[in-house]
Amino acid sequence: MVVGDAGLDVVARHAGPIVHGGDSRASVTIEPGGAGANTAVWLAACGASPVLVARVGADSAGRQVHAELTSAGVRCAFAVDPEAATCCVVVLVDETGQRSMLPDRGANARFSPSDLDQGLLRDAAHLHLSGYVLLDASSRPAGLAVLRAAREAGLTTSVDPQSSALIYDGFLDDIRGVDLLLPNTEELVALTGSAEPASAAALLDVVGAVALTSGADGASWVDSEGVVSVPAEDVECVDSTGAGDAFDAGLLAAWLSGASRRDALLGGVRAAARAVSAVGAQPTQPAQPSMT
């Protein structure tokens, strides 16, 4: 089960710097997005059977998101907000494939504890929580309630911090007891003061393990047994949007199937490499059949 944002991305790929107050030509597409939705779709593409819990608006964007996720193999358990619009993110992608985002979480910012159908926990083995739910004070109580309910139901849990700039005092206290934390290098620095994978060991009194993404430097798994690292795949970066969400899915799909730490990392790296090789945050190919 994935809990997180679902919405639409307006992706503008531009060459050269943006002209402030002027015109900058770009190639613009509208893609499905939202960190939670991205991870759920990549989980389906990796052979898992995900259900996504999110909040969307009572608008055409919400209906489009529901339809596209369903066609990609994701079961949608959406609360529909009668007042707020569905999440929309403007994504600016430069010629190197690096992205800058202008997010409007919309209905996702109003995600509430009552939006989770407790019955879904009976059919789930694992809960993955997108950190954006915790990073906004308005949706944080729901994120904390979801984590608490998952633990009480006996699920394993994971959290992606999502944004180094938005990590708040008390974040580590709020995720205490999570089985797996999935930061990137910038988020690790925000949490530990260091970019070195070994520094994640300082977090092991809070979480069970840390799986760190380091971009072109690969990925590392840190737990009480030490550090395991794998290299990144050598691919052209077309659009980095959603690479971390794809990594989460590839790693979780492998780990929850019983893979070793190294093989779980390789599963994450493969999914991330596929993500950065195409425009948009979600896979363009149909989902694979679900695992049995």
Sequence and secondary structure as in RCSB ss.txt:
>XXXX:A:sequence
MVVGDAGLDVVARHAGPIVHGGDSRASVTIEPGGAGANTAVWLAACGASPVLVARVGADSAGRQVHAELTSAGVR
CAFAVDPEAATCCVVVLVDETGQRSMLPDRGANARFSPSDLDQGLLRDAAHLHLSGYVLLDASSRPAGLAVLRAA
REAGLTTSVDPQSSALIYDGFLDDIRGVDLLLPNTEELVALTGSAEPASAAALLDVVGAVALTSGADGASWVDSE
GVVSVPAEDVECVDSTGAGDAFDAGLLAAWLSGASRRDALLGGVRAAARAVSAVGAQPTQPAQPSMT
>XXXX:A:secstr
 EES  EEEEEEEESS   TTS   EEEEEEEE HHHHHHHHHHHTT   EEEEEEESSHHHHHHHHHHHHTT E
EEEEEESSS  EEEEEEE TTS EEEEEE GGGGG  GGGS GGGGGG SEEEEETHHHHSTTTHHHHHHHHHHH
HHTT EEEEE   GGG  TTHHHHTTT SEE  BHHHHHHHHS  SGGGGGGGTTTSSEEEEE GGG EEEEETT
EEEEE       S  TTHHHHHHHHHHHHHTTT  HHHHHHHHHHHHHHHHTSSSSS SS       
